[in-house]
Amino acid sequence: MLRSFFAKEEGQGLVEYALILVLIAIVVIGILTLLGRKVSAVFSQINSGLTT
């Protein structure tokens, strides 16, 4: 009986870690979507500065 309790807890922990990773991925994708154009412009400026 005690083993089955710990087995359930371990599965629950894995689900919680998976949900945290999904939330982090959503936040990162949102940030990259919002800042992607600005970062691209900065790299374009750096690139043009290096080629001249």
C-alpha positions in Angstrom: 0.0 0.0 0.0 2.8 2.4 0.8 4.6 1.7 -2.5 1.6 2.5 -4.5 1.3 5.9 -2.7 4.8 6.8 -3.7 4.4 5.6 -7.2 1.4 8.0 -7.6 3.4 10.8 -6.2 6.3 10.2 -8.6 3.9 10.3 -11.6 2.3 13.5 -10.3 5.7 15.1 -10.0 6.5 14.3 -13.6 3.3 15.9 -14.8 4.0 19.0 -12.8 7.5 19.3 -14.3 6.0 18.8 -17.8 3.5 21.6 -17.2 6.2 23.9 -16.0 8.3 23.2 -19.1 5.3 23.8 -21.3 4.6 27.2 -19.6 8.3 28.2 -19.9 8.2 27.2 -23.6 5.0 29.3 -24.2 6.6 32.3 -22.4 9.9 32.0 -24.5 7.9 31.7 -27.7 5.9 34.8 -26.8 9.0 36.8 -26.0 10.7 35.8 -29.2 7.6 36.7 -31.1 7.5 40.1 -29.6 11.2 40.9 -29.7 12.2 38.9 -32.8 12.0 41.8 -35.2 14.1 44.1 -32.9 16.7 41.4 -32.4 16.8 40.8 -36.2 17.3 44.5 -36.8 20.2 44.6 -34.3 21.9 41.7 -36.0 21.4 43.3 -39.4 23.0 46.5 -38.2 26.0 44.5 -36.7 26.3 42.6 -40.0 26.3 45.7 -42.1 28.8 47.3 -39.7 31.2 44.4 -40.1 31.0 44.3 -43.9 31.9 48.0 -44.3 
